[in-house]
Amino acid sequence: MAAPGEAAKTAPVELAVVEDELSVVPDVQLLTDPSVTYPIFIDPALSKQRSKWAYETSNGENNDASAMRVGRQPPSDGSGEMYRSFFEFDVSAIRRTNIVSAEVTMTLDHSYSCDPTSVYLYRPGGNITVASGGRMPWKSRPLGSSAQAYLGSWAGSANESGGCGKPDQGDANAVFDHAYLKDDLQYAASSGFTIYTLGLCNCSPTNNEYETWYGYWKKFYTSGIYLNVTYDLAPYKPVPQAFSTTTDCYQQCVSPAWVRTTTPTLKVSVQDPFGGELRTIFEVRTAPSDSATVAAWNYSPWAPVHTYTPPVTSPGTSPAGTAVWKVPAGKLTSGTYYWRARTGDEVYMWSGWSPWQTLSVDTSPPGVSSVASSEFPGKQWGAEVGTAGTFTLASASDAAEFSWQVDAGPVTTVAATGGDPATATTGSYTPATDMVHTLYAKAKDVAGNVGPTVEHQFWVTPAVNRCWNWRLDETSGATAKDWGNQDPEDWACPPIGPSVTPMPGAVSSGVTWMPDTERGQVAGFDGTGQIATSSAVLDTTKAFTVTAWVKLTDLVSGSVQTIISQAGDDTSDLSLQYRQEANGGTGGFCFTMAADDGELTMACADPVSWPVTEDQWVHLAGVYDPTLEVVRVHVMGDPTFCAGDFAEAPFTSPRPASGPFLIGRGTQGASDSPAYQLTGQMSDVYAFQRVLSNNEICQMSFS
């Protein structure tokens, strides 16, 4: 608690008790004074009336406790005996506190002398207690020697006798406020006293004869004896706070902290038991020692404490406030420092220092020293498109993490491990397209410094053009040959090496070989037949394209007719079909795929350029593009120009079709029973394990 300033206006406060509540009532006139300057502090000091008083006489006489007597009583009032008086206070409320000021006040009722004479205040040796209002043996509570604590004196008079030759001198207020009293009360508070006993006598520390002189005789009232104390407690030690991740640090923001700036902002939580106005000082040193070199501080260490001008906060007692200081520019460089803080209140009572906090300044961003990949090495032909790979990133030892992306893809962050260098392996990356790609990577350290972006260019090998081709140009037999990757003259499906295993189709009844004036030798389907491979051909979870020439000869007998399919679970997982209900019942060619939950997605072309009619050859294609997550159907009937109809539908999560590749029918049910069979003719069926471009599909429609 602070005492009022020298120029401050003060007024006493009153206490009001209503039921079980005690209220402090401020002075109304002071509050309403036009010249008042805010803030106003309602902060009464501790005021304790004495709890007991007693006395002793030199002759053991006089049991009159109506007045508190001091000195030698004149014959007119008694028999010339000497008096000493004692009183005690309950000081348990100020135990272990710091005393700012102290005074003892009482009222003088009568003095022998007309002129002011002195009375002396002591704390008896041993701080022994007194009996309330009773007489004690003479000098049982020693006063006036070096064994006792002398606490000051007061001089005054209160003689109503007209013989004094002065106007009426009534009661006088005695105030004892010597520095000795403050110091001794501090000793009592620090020692944990609960009772504080004082004694009055005329025994001067330098002249005990005063006690024998009638002229020093006095009588005080036994009530209204007060100990008025202004006391305080030092603020609590500051508690360091974490650095800001926005401006100063990144991962390690508490001691030992790493920051990326030479002007970090230091913050501590500060708190005062009495809600005082606090001042906080900070210092940064090169070692955690009082004798270490000071790198920065916000006060002058050679000036008196009361001239410190650090940041100010007023946190009160709950919750704690925050003191903030930003280290000025030019004080710190890269390296390790140690900082701490302490807090003082408005009467310059200071807390202890906070614990030393370790602070490392790092302004150097880490660079990515290398990028390595066994699947996709830098500026070399790497793995085939669709192959998963990883990249190993390396940087300086203080790197905490790496961020990376390929081309304009999403940015991914991965933690660094190891020492020198720090490394990290990216998550799995699967290129969806071939040719040139670029990985962009950069490193970030624990302080939050971000290094420059490093580029790792790599070349993705195009997928092997694995394809299958059933020309359906046989003249006899029960097998449809697979010409895929075996005919050098086939530009769409050329040879790729000896590893190709053909997938011939078994021809069932209901399929006949026949000549056609437009397509040459073709396969005819009567609505009951099929051509089937022995196992699955396409991986339907990856990109693929199927194409075929088809001529429908009976649109009435089958409302759904399947040109190409691959059997799946309970249904065809891919189907290129004619569907009568498409386009509002006008019919159309559709491409259908099943998702992993069994739900079918269908894209149907609106027959604008080529209306669906019987006995007309059309070139069809169905495409699954996982990069764009769509399925498409192409219908082209012009043998000269790429004109036709097209449709597209969004599609994700395909499921693997494990059944045979079927020409001329679909499947239905758990046993993959024949369904939706074709009535018509077919020629040149292709299956590609890749996405054919629109131009490639167009070129195939010319053949």
Residue pairs with C-beta under 8 A, 6 or more apart in sequence:
1 43
1 45
1 100
1 230
1 231
1 232
1 274
1 276
1 347
2 41
2 43
2 100
2 230
2 232
2 276
2 345
2 346
2 347
3 45
3 100
3 101
3 230
3 347
4 10
9 30
9 33
9 36
11 26
11 27
11 29
11 30
12 27
13 24
13 25
13 26
13 27
13 42
13 44
14 24
14 25
15 22
15 23
15 24
15 25
16 22
16 23
16 25
17 23
24 42
24 44
26 40
26 42
30 36
30 40
31 40
45 101
45 228
45 229
45 230
45 231
46 93
46 94
46 227
46 228
46 229
46 230
46 231
47 226
47 227
47 228
47 229
48 89
48 90
48 91
48 93
48 226
48 227
48 228
48 229
49 89
49 223
49 224
49 225
49 226
50 87
50 88
50 89
50 225
50 226
50 227
51 88
51 89
51 90
51 132
51 195
52 87
52 88
52 129
52 130
52 131
52 132
52 133
53 68
53 85
53 86
53 87
53 88
53 130
53 132
53 133
53 222
53 225
54 85
54 86
54 87
54 130
54 131
54 132
54 133
54 134
54 135
54 136
55 65
55 68
55 69
55 83
55 84
55 85
55 86
55 135
55 136
56 83
56 84
56 86
56 135
56 136
56 137
56 138
56 139
56 140
56 141
57 81
57 82
57 83
57 135
57 138
58 81
58 82
58 83
58 138
59 79
59 81
59 138
60 135
60 137
60 138
61 78
61 79
61 81
62 78
62 81
62 135
63 135
65 133
65 134
65 135
65 222
66 222
67 109
67 110
67 219
67 220
67 221
67 222
68 85
68 87
68 106
68 200
68 219
68 220
68 221
68 222
68 225
69 83
69 85
69 217
69 218
69 219
69 220
70 83
70 84
70 85
70 119
70 200
70 201
70 202
70 216
70 217
70 218
70 219
70 220
71 82
71 83
71 112
71 119
71 201
71 202
71 210
71 211
71 213
71 214
71 216
71 217
71 218
72 80
72 81
72 82
72 83
72 202
72 211
72 212
72 213
72 214
72 216
72 217
73 79
73 80
73 81
73 82
73 83
73 214
73 217
74 80
74 112
74 214
74 217
77 217
82 202
82 211
82 212
84 139
84 141
84 143
84 199
84 200
84 201
84 203
85 199
85 200
85 201
85 220
86 124
86 130
86 136
86 141
86 197
86 198
86 199
86 200
87 130
87 197
87 198
87 225
88 129
88 130
88 195
88 196
88 197
88 198
89 195
89 196
89 198
89 227
90 194
90 195
91 185
91 188
91 189
91 193
91 194
91 195
91 196
91 227
91 229
92 194
94 185
94 189
94 229
94 231
95 189
95 192
95 193
95 194
96 189
96 190
96 192
96 233
97 189
97 231
97 232
97 233
98 186
98 189
98 231
98 232
98 233
98 234
98 349
99 182
99 185
99 186
99 189
99 229
99 230
99 231
100 230
100 231
100 232
100 347
101 177
101 182
101 229
101 230
102 177
102 181
102 182
102 185
102 227
102 228
102 229
102 230
103 175
103 176
103 177
103 181
103 227
103 228
104 121
104 151
104 175
104 176
104 177
104 181
104 198
104 225
104 226
104 227
104 228
105 173
105 174
105 175
105 176
105 224
105 225
105 226
105 228
106 173
106 174
106 220
106 221
106 224
106 225
106 226
107 171
107 172
107 173
107 174
107 220
107 221
107 224
108 156
108 157
108 158
108 171
108 172
108 173
108 174
108 218
108 219
108 220
109 158
109 171
109 219
109 220
109 221
110 158
110 159
110 160
110 218
110 219
111 117
111 156
111 157
111 158
111 159
111 172
111 217
111 218
111 219
112 159
112 214
112 215
112 216
112 217
112 218
113 157
113 159
113 215
113 216
113 217
114 157
114 159
114 161
114 163
114 164
114 165
114 166
114 169
115 157
116 155
116 156
116 157
117 155
117 156
117 157
117 215
117 216
117 218
118 153
118 154
118 155
118 202
118 204
118 210
118 216
119 153
119 154
119 155
119 174
119 200
119 201
119 202
119 216
119 218
120 143
120 144
120 150
120 152
120 153
120 200
120 201
120 202
120 203
120 204
120 205
121 150
121 151
121 152
121 153
121 154
121 176
121 178
121 181
121 198
121 199
121 200
122 143
122 144
122 148
122 149
122 150
122 151
122 198
122 199
122 200
122 201
123 148
123 149
123 151
123 184
123 188
123 196
123 197
123 198
123 199
124 141
124 142
124 143
124 148
124 197
124 198
124 199
125 142
125 147
125 148
127 188
127 193
127 195
127 196
127 197
128 141
128 197
129 195
129 197
130 136
130 141
130 197
133 222
141 197
141 199
142 148
143 199
143 201
143 203
144 201
144 203
144 204
144 205
144 208
144 211
148 199
149 180
149 184
150 180
150 205
151 176
151 178
151 180
151 181
151 184
151 198
152 176
152 177
152 178
152 180
152 181
153 176
153 178
153 204
154 174
154 175
154 176
156 172
156 174
157 169
157 172
158 169
158 170
158 171
158 172
158 218
159 169
160 168
160 169
160 170
171 221
174 220
185 196
185 229
188 196
189 231
196 227
200 220
201 211
202 210
202 211
202 213
202 216
203 210
203 211
204 210
210 216
232 274
232 276
232 345
232 347
232 349
233 272
233 273
233 274
233 349
234 345
234 349
234 350
234 351
235 270
235 271
235 272
235 273
235 276
235 278
235 343
235 344
235 345
235 349
235 350
235 351
236 270
236 271
236 272
236 273
236 343
236 351
237 342
237 343
237 351
237 352
237 353
237 354
238 268
238 269
238 270
238 280
238 323
238 341
238 342
238 343
238 351
238 354
239 268
239 269
239 320
239 354
240 254
240 255
240 266
240 267
240 268
240 341
240 354
240 355
240 357
241 267
241 268
241 269
241 322
242 249
242 253
242 254
242 257
242 267
243 249
243 253
243 254
243 257
243 259
243 264
243 265
243 267
244 253
244 265
245 253
245 448
247 261
247 265
248 259
248 260
248 261
248 264
248 265
248 448
249 257
249 258
249 259
249 260
249 264
249 446
249 447
249 448
250 258
250 260
250 400
250 444
250 445
250 446
250 447
250 448
251 258
251 400
251 446
251 448
252 258
252 446
252 447
255 357
255 358
255 359
256 358
256 359
256 360
257 357
257 358
257 359
257 360
258 360
258 362
258 445
258 446
258 447
259 359
259 360
259 361
259 362
259 447
259 448
260 362
260 363
260 445
260 447
260 448
260 449
261 361
261 363
262 327
262 329
262 331
262 332
262 333
262 334
262 361
262 363
263 326
263 327
263 328
263 329
263 331
263 332
264 326
264 327
264 332
264 359
264 361
265 324
265 325
265 326
265 327
266 282
266 284
266 324
266 325
266 326
266 327
266 339
266 341
267 322
267 323
267 324
268 280
268 282
268 322
268 323
268 341
268 343
268 354
269 320
269 321
269 322
270 278
270 280
270 313
270 315
270 320
270 321
270 322
270 323
270 343
271 315
271 317
271 318
271 320
271 321
272 278
272 315
272 316
272 317
272 343
272 345
273 317
274 317
274 345
275 314
275 315
275 316
275 317
276 314
276 345
276 346
276 347
277 312
277 313
277 314
277 345
277 346
278 312
278 313
278 314
278 315
278 321
278 323
278 343
278 344
278 345
279 308
279 310
279 311
279 312
279 343
279 344
279 345
280 310
280 311
280 313
280 323
280 325
280 341
280 342
280 343
280 344
281 297
281 298
281 299
281 308
281 310
281 341
281 342
281 343
281 344
282 297
282 298
282 310
282 325
282 339
282 340
282 341
283 294
283 296
283 297
283 298
283 299
283 339
283 340
283 341
284 294
284 295
284 296
284 297
284 327
284 331
284 332
284 337
284 338
284 339
284 359
285 292
285 293
285 294
285 295
285 337
285 338
285 339
286 292
286 293
286 295
286 337
286 338
287 293
287 338
288 338
288 356
288 358
292 338
294 301
295 331
295 332
295 337
296 327
296 328
296 331
296 332
298 310
298 311
298 325
299 308
299 309
299 310
300 307
300 308
305 344
305 348
305 350
306 348
308 344
310 325
311 323
311 324
311 325
313 321
313 322
313 323
314 321
315 321
315 322
323 341
323 343
332 361
333 361
334 361
334 362
334 363
334 364
335 360
335 361
336 358
336 359
336 360
336 361
337 358
337 359
337 360
337 361
338 356
338 357
338 358
338 359
339 356
339 357
339 359
340 353
340 354
340 355
340 356
340 357
341 353
341 354
342 350
342 351
342 352
342 353
342 354
343 350
343 351
344 350
344 351
360 447
361 447
362 398
362 445
362 446
362 447
362 449
363 447
363 449
364 449
365 443
365 445
365 449
365 450
365 451
365 452
366 395
366 396
366 398
366 399
366 422
366 443
366 444
366 445
366 449
366 451
367 395
367 396
367 443
367 451
367 452
367 454
368 393
368 394
368 395
368 402
368 441
368 442
368 443
368 451
368 454
369 394
369 395
369 396
369 421
370 392
370 393
370 394
371 378
371 391
371 392
371 393
371 394
371 439
371 441
371 454
371 456
372 391
372 392
372 394
373 382
373 389
373 390
373 391
373 392
373 456
373 458
374 389
375 382
375 383
375 387
375 388
375 389
375 390
376 382
376 383
376 389
376 391
376 429
376 431
376 437
376 439
376 458
376 460
377 458
378 456
378 457
378 458
379 457
379 458
379 459
380 458
380 459
381 459
381 461
382 389
382 458
382 459
382 460
382 461
383 389
383 460
383 461
384 434
384 460
384 461
384 462
384 463
384 464
385 431
385 432
385 433
385 434
385 460
385 461
385 462
385 463
386 430
386 431
386 432
386 463
386 542
386 543
387 430
387 431
388 428
388 429
388 430
389 428
389 429
389 430
390 425
390 426
390 427
390 428
390 429
391 404
391 425
391 426
391 429
391 439
391 441
391 456
392 423
392 424
392 425
392 426
393 402
393 404
393 414
393 423
393 424
393 425
393 426
393 441
393 443
394 421
394 422
394 423
395 402
395 416
395 421
395 422
395 423
395 443
395 451
396 420
396 421
396 422
396 443
396 445
397 419
397 420
397 421
397 422
398 422
398 445
398 446
399 416
399 421
399 422
399 443
399 444
399 445
400 415
400 416
400 422
400 444
400 445
400 446
401 413
401 414
401 415
401 416
401 424
401 443
401 444
402 413
402 414
402 416
402 424
402 426
402 441
402 442
402 443
402 444
403 411
403 412
403 413
403 414
403 441
403 442
403 444
404 411
404 412
404 414
404 426
404 439
404 440
404 441
404 442
405 411
405 412
405 439
405 440
406 429
406 431
406 437
406 438
406 439
406 440
407 437
407 438
412 426
412 427
414 424
414 425
414 426
414 427
415 424
416 422
416 423
416 424
416 443
417 423
417 424
422 443
431 437
431 460
432 626
432 627
433 460
433 627
434 460
434 461
434 462
434 463
435 459
435 460
435 462
436 457
436 458
436 459
436 460
437 457
437 458
437 459
437 460
438 455
438 456
438 457
438 458
439 455
439 456
439 457
439 458
440 453
440 454
440 455
440 456
441 453
441 454
441 456
442 450
442 451
442 452
442 453
442 454
443 450
443 451
444 450
444 451
463 689
463 690
464 496
465 485
465 493
465 494
465 496
465 688
465 690
466 484
466 485
466 496
466 500
466 688
466 689
466 690
467 484
467 485
467 492
467 493
467 686
467 687
467 688
467 689
468 482
468 484
468 493
468 502
468 503
468 537
468 661
468 686
468 687
469 482
469 483
469 484
469 487
469 490
469 492
469 493
469 684
469 685
469 686
469 687
470 480
470 481
470 482
470 483
470 505
470 531
470 663
470 684
470 685
471 481
471 483
471 683
471 684
472 480
472 521
472 522
472 523
472 531
472 663
472 682
472 683
472 684
472 685
473 520
473 521
473 522
473 683
474 480
474 481
474 513
474 521
474 523
475 513
475 521
476 513
477 507
478 506
478 507
479 504
479 505
479 506
479 507
480 504
480 505
480 506
480 507
480 523
480 531
480 663
481 502
481 504
482 502
482 503
482 504
482 505
483 490
483 493
484 493
484 500
484 502
484 503
484 686
484 687
485 493
485 494
485 495
485 496
485 497
485 500
486 495
486 500
486 502
487 493
487 494
487 495
488 494
488 495
492 686
492 696
492 699
492 700
493 686
493 688
503 533
503 534
503 535
503 537
503 661
504 533
505 531
505 532
505 533
505 661
505 663
506 531
506 532
506 533
506 534
507 523
507 529
507 531
508 529
508 530
508 531
508 532
509 528
509 529
510 525
510 526
510 527
510 528
510 529
510 530
510 677
511 523
511 524
511 525
511 526
511 529
511 530
511 531
511 664
512 523
512 524
512 526
513 521
513 522
513 523
513 524
514 521
514 522
514 523
514 524
514 681
515 521
515 522
516 522
516 551
516 681
516 683
518 617
519 549
519 617
519 681
519 683
519 684
520 683
522 681
522 682
522 683
523 531
523 663
523 664
523 681
523 682
523 683
524 680
524 681
525 664
525 677
525 678
525 679
525 680
525 681
525 682
526 679
527 554
527 557
527 558
527 677
527 678
527 679
528 677
529 664
529 665
529 677
530 662
530 663
530 664
530 665
530 674
530 677
531 662
531 663
531 664
532 660
532 661
532 662
532 663
533 660
533 661
533 662
534 660
535 660
536 566
536 657
536 658
536 659
536 660
536 661
537 566
537 660
537 661
537 687
538 544
538 546
538 566
538 574
538 657
538 661
538 687
538 689
539 656
539 689
540 566
540 568
540 573
540 574
540 593
540 624
540 654
540 655
540 656
540 657
541 654
541 655
541 656
542 626
542 689
543 624
543 625
543 626
543 627
543 689
543 690
543 691
544 574
544 623
544 624
544 687
544 688
544 689
544 690
544 691
545 621
545 622
545 623
545 624
545 686
545 687
545 688
545 690
545 691
545 692
545 697
546 564
546 574
546 576
546 621
546 622
546 685
546 686
546 687
546 688
547 619
547 620
547 621
547 622
547 684
547 685
547 686
547 688
547 692
547 697
547 700
548 563
548 564
548 576
548 619
548 620
548 663
548 682
548 683
548 684
548 685
548 686
549 617
549 618
549 619
549 620
549 682
549 683
549 684
550 563
550 617
550 618
550 620
550 678
550 680
550 681
550 682
550 683
551 615
551 616
551 617
551 618
551 680
551 681
551 682
552 561
552 578
552 612
552 614
552 615
552 616
552 678
552 679
552 680
553 614
553 615
553 679
553 680
553 681
554 614
554 679
554 680
555 578
555 580
555 587
555 612
555 613
555 614
557 679
558 578
558 676
558 677
558 678
558 679
559 579
559 580
559 581
560 577
560 578
560 579
560 580
560 666
560 676
561 577
561 578
561 676
561 677
561 678
561 679
561 680
562 572
562 575
562 576
562 577
562 662
562 664
562 665
562 666
562 675
562 676
562 677
562 678
563 576
563 577
563 578
563 620
563 663
563 664
563 678
563 682
564 574
564 575
564 576
564 622
564 661
564 662
564 663
564 685
564 687
565 572
565 574
565 575
565 576
565 577
565 661
565 662
565 665
565 666
565 667
566 572
566 573
566 574
566 657
566 659
566 660
566 661
566 662
567 573
567 657
567 658
567 659
567 660
567 662
567 667
567 672
568 574
568 594
568 655
568 656
568 657
568 658
568 659
568 667
569 594
569 598
569 655
569 658
570 598
570 668
570 669
570 670
571 594
571 598
571 600
571 666
571 667
571 668
572 592
572 594
572 657
572 662
572 666
572 667
573 593
573 594
573 654
573 655
573 656
573 657
573 659
574 591
574 592
574 593
574 594
574 622
574 624
574 657
575 590
575 591
575 592
575 593
575 666
575 676
576 589
576 590
576 591
576 620
576 621
576 622
576 633
577 589
577 590
577 591
577 592
577 666
577 676
578 587
578 588
578 589
578 590
578 612
579 587
579 588
579 589
579 590
579 604
580 587
582 588
582 589
582 590
582 604
583 604
583 606
583 607
586 607
586 612
587 607
587 612
588 604
588 605
588 606
588 607
588 612
588 635
588 645
589 604
589 605
589 607
589 612
589 618
589 620
589 633
589 635
589 645
590 602
590 603
590 604
590 605
590 633
590 647
591 602
591 603
591 622
591 623
591 631
591 632
591 633
591 647
592 600
592 601
592 602
592 603
592 631
593 600
593 601
593 624
593 631
593 651
593 654
594 600
594 601
594 654
594 655
594 657
595 601
595 651
595 652
595 653
595 654
595 655
596 653
596 654
596 655
597 653
598 655
601 631
601 649
601 650
601 651
602 649
603 630
603 631
603 632
603 633
603 647
603 648
603 649
604 633
604 647
605 633
605 634
605 635
605 644
605 645
605 646
605 647
606 645
606 647
607 635
607 645
608 645
609 635
609 637
609 638
609 643
609 644
609 645
610 616
610 618
610 635
610 636
610 637
610 638
610 644
610 645
616 637
617 637
617 683
618 635
618 636
618 637
618 644
619 634
619 635
619 636
619 637
619 644
619 700
619 701
620 633
620 634
620 635
620 636
621 632
621 633
621 634
621 636
621 692
621 697
621 700
622 631
622 632
622 633
622 634
623 631
623 632
623 633
623 634
623 691
623 692
623 697
624 631
624 651
624 654
624 691
625 631
625 632
625 691
626 654
627 691
629 650
629 651
629 652
630 648
630 649
630 650
630 651
631 648
631 649
631 651
632 646
632 647
632 648
633 646
633 647
633 648
634 644
634 645
634 646
634 694
634 697
635 644
635 645
635 646
636 642
636 643
636 644
636 697
636 698
636 701
637 643
637 644
638 644
638 701
639 701
639 702
640 702
642 694
642 695
642 698
642 701
644 701
659 667
659 672
661 687
663 682
663 685
664 677
664 678
664 682
665 674
665 675
665 676
665 677
665 678
666 674
666 675
666 676
666 677
667 673
667 674
667 675
668 674
668 675
668 676
669 675
684 703
686 700
692 700
